[in-house]
């Protein structure tokens, strides 16, 4: 489950940097929960081609994260805001921190 969440975050942050073809197949596999065979049949490519493309997409997305660190920064900020929310009793602070979390 954790791997799927990580893939979702990476895709949310860097998915637009993939080609349209890569995005379609990646979305089918990760978000559509389709099998390699189903994706291969739908897109007219081999099952091995789908597998290779998914591995390549995972590497591309991971490489962007290793260079830009957007997902890790997002996670750190989100956790700190949640900590602020947990320890404060001031409604104005809680409201502001909730607004920040929604914008993230």
N, C-alpha and C positions, 0 to 999 in steps of 0.2 A: 504494500500500500504506500509506504513512504517513497518508493521509487517513482510511483505514478504521480504523487504530489510534486516531487522534485521536477519531473518532466513537464508537468503542467506549469509550474512557475517559470522554468526556463523558456517554455514556449510562449507564455504570456509576455515575457520581457523581450525575447529575441526572435520570436516566430516570424515577424514581418521581414526579417533578413533572409529567410529561406525563399527559394523559388516557389512559384505557385504550385508546381507539380509536387515538390517536396512537402509543402504545407498540406495539400490535399491528402497525400498518403499518410503523413504523420498524424493528422487529425483523425483519419479513419482508424488508425491503429490505436492511438492513445485515448482519444475521446469517444470514438465510435465503437471501440472494443471489438473491432473486426479481426478475424484471423488473417494470417499471411495469405492463405489461399483465396479467401474472399476478396481481399484487396487486389491480389494479382489478377484475378478474373475480372474485376470491375475496371481495372486500369489497363488491361491488356498487356501485362508484363509477367515475368516469371516470379514464382514464389521466392526464389533466391534473390532476384532483383529487388523485391520489396524488402526482404531482410537486410540486404546490403544498404539500401537507401535509408532505412530506419536507423541502422548503426551509424551511417554517415551523418544523418541529421542530429542524432544524439551527440556525436563528437563535435559537430559545428556549434551546437547550442552550448555545450560544455566549454568549448574554447572561448566563446564570447564571454561566458561568465568568468572564466579564469583571467581574462584580460580586463573586463569592465567591473566585475563584482557588484552588479546591480541587485541581484537576488539576495546576496548575503547582506548588503547594506539595508535592503528593504526589511529583511527578517530581523536584523538588529534593531532598527528603528521601531518596528512594530512591537517587538518584545519590550523595549524601554517604555513605550507609550502605555502598554498594558500594565507594566509595573507602576507607573505613575498613577494610572487609573485605580489600581488596587490599594495604594497607600493613601490616597487623598480623600478627604471628606468634603472638600469644597466642590459644590455643584458646578461652579463656573469652570473649574479646572477639568472636571470630568467631562463636561459638555465639549470643551475645546479639544480634549484628547480624543474623544469619540469622533469629532469632526475630522481630525487629522487621520485617524484610522480609516474612516470612510474614503478619504481622498487617496490614501495609499492603495 
